[in-house]
């Protein structure tokens, strides 16, 4: 539960970052938490803790999509920081 809600809080923190480096750092933390969430979802699926497992499929997909968005945002912010 904590790793699943942490990315939103860290993303919110990034919006008030003190610098571009701080912004990137906070996005990286959010991405790290999303990856942890992804692992927990996989563990829950493999352990058959939720039936039917299809209930978690949208969550797993959304976690992947958000991770891709954050990854791209980090890349973009780094490029802009270099300018």
Backbone as CSV, one residue per row, in Angstrom:
resi,resn,N_x,N_y,N_z,CA_x,CA_y,CA_z,C_x,C_y,C_z
1,UNK,0.818,-1.191,0.000,0.000,0.000,0.000,0.866,1.261,0.000
2,UNK,1.922,1.249,0.825,2.768,2.438,0.909,3.497,2.724,-0.398
3,UNK,4.085,1.681,-1.006,4.806,1.933,-2.252,3.841,2.323,-3.361
4,UNK,2.598,1.874,-3.274,1.607,2.198,-4.294,1.093,3.621,-4.217
5,UNK,1.148,4.223,-3.046,0.670,5.600,-2.893,1.818,6.609,-2.885
6,UNK,3.009,6.147,-2.635,4.171,7.027,-2.565,4.489,7.755,-3.875
7,UNK,4.363,7.112,-5.047,4.693,7.829,-6.281,3.902,9.125,-6.465
8,UNK,2.639,9.110,-6.115,1.821,10.320,-6.266,2.330,11.430,-5.358
9,UNK,2.668,11.072,-4.136,3.186,12.074,-3.194,4.531,12.627,-3.669
10,UNK,5.395,11.753,-4.156,6.700,12.204,-4.642,6.572,13.036,-5.911
11,UNK,5.641,12.676,-6.763,5.397,13.490,-7.954,4.912,14.876,-7.530
12,UNK,4.032,14.937,-6.560,3.563,16.221,-6.038,4.710,17.056,-5.496
13,UNK,5.621,16.404,-4.810,6.801,17.102,-4.294,7.656,17.655,-5.434
14,UNK,7.727,16.921,-6.527,8.546,17.374,-7.657,8.004,18.676,-8.254
15,UNK,6.716,18.881,-8.120,6.102,20.083,-8.682,6.551,21.348,-7.963
16,UNK,7.061,21.199,-6.753,7.563,22.377,-6.034,9.066,22.255,-5.788
17,UNK,9.740,21.591,-6.718,11.186,21.411,-6.596,11.898,22.758,-6.606
18,UNK,13.021,22.806,-5.916,13.779,24.043,-5.795,14.713,24.288,-6.982
19,UNK,14.953,23.252,-7.764,15.823,23.381,-8.932,15.495,22.247,-9.893
20,UNK,16.071,22.314,-11.091,15.851,21.216,-12.043,16.457,19.919,-11.522
21,UNK,17.592,20.026,-10.848,18.227,18.830,-10.278,17.335,18.219,-9.199
22,UNK,16.738,19.059,-8.386,15.822,18.590,-7.347,14.579,17.966,-7.975
23,UNK,14.093,18.560,-9.054,12.943,18.028,-9.787,13.242,16.620,-10.290
24,UNK,14.388,16.458,-10.926,14.792,15.142,-11.452,14.928,14.143,-10.312
25,UNK,15.537,14.573,-9.225,15.727,13.690,-8.073,14.390,13.179,-7.535
26,UNK,13.430,14.067,-7.400,12.120,13.677,-6.880,11.374,12.760,-7.864
27,UNK,11.524,13.012,-9.151,10.920,12.115,-10.138,11.562,10.732,-10.080
28,UNK,12.866,10.687,-9.847,13.554,9.398,-9.735,13.044,8.615,-8.529
29,UNK,12.774,9.315,-7.445,12.219,8.647,-6.263,10.834,8.087,-6.590
30,UNK,10.017,8.876,-7.268,8.682,8.412,-7.665,8.785,7.189,-8.564
31,UNK,9.724,7.202,-9.504,9.927,6.061,-10.404,10.368,4.828,-9.617
32,UNK,11.259,5.023,-8.667,11.718,3.923,-7.817,10.539,3.298,-7.072
33,UNK,9.675,4.123,-6.540,8.512,3.622,-5.811,7.539,2.889,-6.747
34,UNK,7.408,3.377,-7.972,6.562,2.678,-8.949,7.120,1.293,-9.259
35,UNK,8.427,1.211,-9.378,9.051,-0.098,-9.646,8.830,-1.050,-8.479
36,UNK,8.895,-0.517,-7.261,8.619,-1.350,-6.088,7.166,-1.826,-6.112
37,UNK,6.265,-0.927,-6.461,4.855,-1.289,-6.564,4.664,-2.400,-7.579
38,UNK,5.361,-2.283,-8.702,5.263,-3.302,-9.751,5.678,-4.676,-9.224
39,UNK,6.734,-4.710,-8.442,7.199,-5.967,-7.855,6.150,-6.544,-6.909
40,UNK,5.569,-5.682,-6.069,4.550,-6.161,-5.136,3.326,-6.695,-5.869
41,UNK,2.929,-6.039,-6.937,1.785,-6.523,-7.718,2.103,-7.898,-8.303
42,UNK,3.318,-8.072,-8.802,3.714,-9.373,-9.348,3.710,-10.454,-8.264
43,UNK,4.191,-10.097,-7.076,4.198,-11.060,-5.972,2.768,-11.459,-5.624
44,UNK,1.884,-10.482,-5.539,0.483,-10.753,-5.217,-0.139,-11.650,-6.284
45,UNK,0.161,-11.367,-7.550,-0.377,-12.182,-8.641,0.140,-13.619,-8.573
46,UNK,1.434,-13.772,-8.392,2.030,-15.118,-8.377,1.603,-15.923,-7.160
47,UNK,1.299,-15.233,-6.068,0.867,-15.926,-4.852,-0.638,-16.179,-4.843
48,UNK,-1.308,-15.760,-5.914,-2.761,-15.922,-6.018,-3.493,-15.356,-4.805
49,UNK,-3.058,-14.184,-4.361,-3.653,-13.562,-3.186,-4.971,-12.861,-3.494
50,UNK,-5.196,-12.566,-4.763,-6.437,-11.916,-5.182,-7.048,-12.735,-6.306
51,UNK,-8.292,-13.052,-6.134,-9.019,-13.803,-7.161,-10.196,-12.979,-7.653
52,UNK,-10.450,-12.888,-8.885,-9.592,-13.373,-9.962,-8.406,-12.429,-10.160
53,UNK,-7.327,-12.985,-10.657,-6.105,-12.213,-10.875,-6.327,-11.067,-11.859
54,UNK,-7.332,-11.199,-12.693,-7.611,-10.155,-13.687,-7.968,-8.817,-13.038
55,UNK,-8.325,-8.835,-11.770,-8.609,-7.582,-11.062,-7.362,-6.702,-10.957
56,UNK,-6.191,-7.350,-10.941,-4.938,-6.599,-10.816,-4.337,-6.206,-12.155
57,UNK,-4.824,-6.772,-13.235,-4.263,-6.471,-14.549,-4.280,-4.979,-14.864
58,UNK,-5.384,-4.266,-14.655,-5.368,-2.826,-14.935,-4.363,-2.071,-14.065
59,UNK,-4.192,-2.502,-12.823,-3.221,-1.856,-11.934,-1.799,-2.078,-12.436
60,UNK,-1.504,-3.294,-12.852,-0.174,-3.598,-13.389,0.098,-2.784,-14.652
61,UNK,-0.894,-2.691,-15.526,-0.733,-1.918,-16.762,-0.537,-0.435,-16.471
62,UNK,-1.314,0.099,-15.545,-1.189,1.515,-15.212,0.166,1.813,-14.569
63,UNK,0.650,0.893,-13.762,1.966,1.062,-13.144,3.037,1.136,-14.224
64,UNK,2.952,0.256,-15.219,3.907,0.280,-16.339,3.820,1.590,-17.115
65,UNK,2.605,2.041,-17.380,2.418,3.286,-18.131,2.975,4.487,-17.365
66,UNK,2.692,4.550,-16.082,3.201,5.662,-15.271,4.723,5.640,-15.198
67,UNK,5.299,4.451,-15.084,6.757,4.336,-15.053,7.365,4.847,-16.358
68,UNK,6.741,4.504,-17.472,7.236,4.980,-18.774,7.142,6.498,-18.876
69,UNK,6.050,7.060,-18.372,5.878,8.514,-18.399,6.936,9.195,-17.537
70,UNK,7.142,8.683,-16.337,8.149,9.291,-15.450,9.545,9.148,-16.033
71,UNK,9.854,7.987,-16.606,11.165,7.779,-17.209,11.417,8.811,-18.302
72,UNK,10.435,9.003,-19.158,10.569,9.970,-20.251,10.678,11.392,-19.692
73,UNK,9.922,11.696,-18.659,9.981,13.028,-18.037,11.371,13.293,-17.464
74,UNK,11.966,12.272,-16.860,13.318,12.411,-16.309,14.316,12.682,-17.428
75,UNK,14.211,11.913,-18.510,15.098,12.127,-19.664,14.962,13.543,-20.209
76,UNK,13.735,14.002,-20.375,13.479,15.340,-20.913,14.032,16.404,-19.985
77,UNK,13.801,16.266,-18.698,14.288,17.255,-17.729,15.813,17.296,-17.704
78,UNK,16.451,16.139,-17.833,17.914,16.103,-17.863,18.450,16.826,-19.089
79,UNK,17.814,16.613,-20.234,18.250,17.287,-21.462,18.102,18.794,-21.330
80,UNK,17.014,19.229,-20.756,16.780,20.675,-20.580,17.742,21.267,-19.582
81,UNK,18.132,20.477,-18.587,19.070,20.947,-17.573,20.450,21.169,-18.172
82,UNK,20.799,20.382,-19.202,22.105,20.477,-19.847,22.229,21.725,-20.723
83,UNK,21.123,22.306,-21.098,21.162,23.463,-21.993,21.664,24.692,-21.300
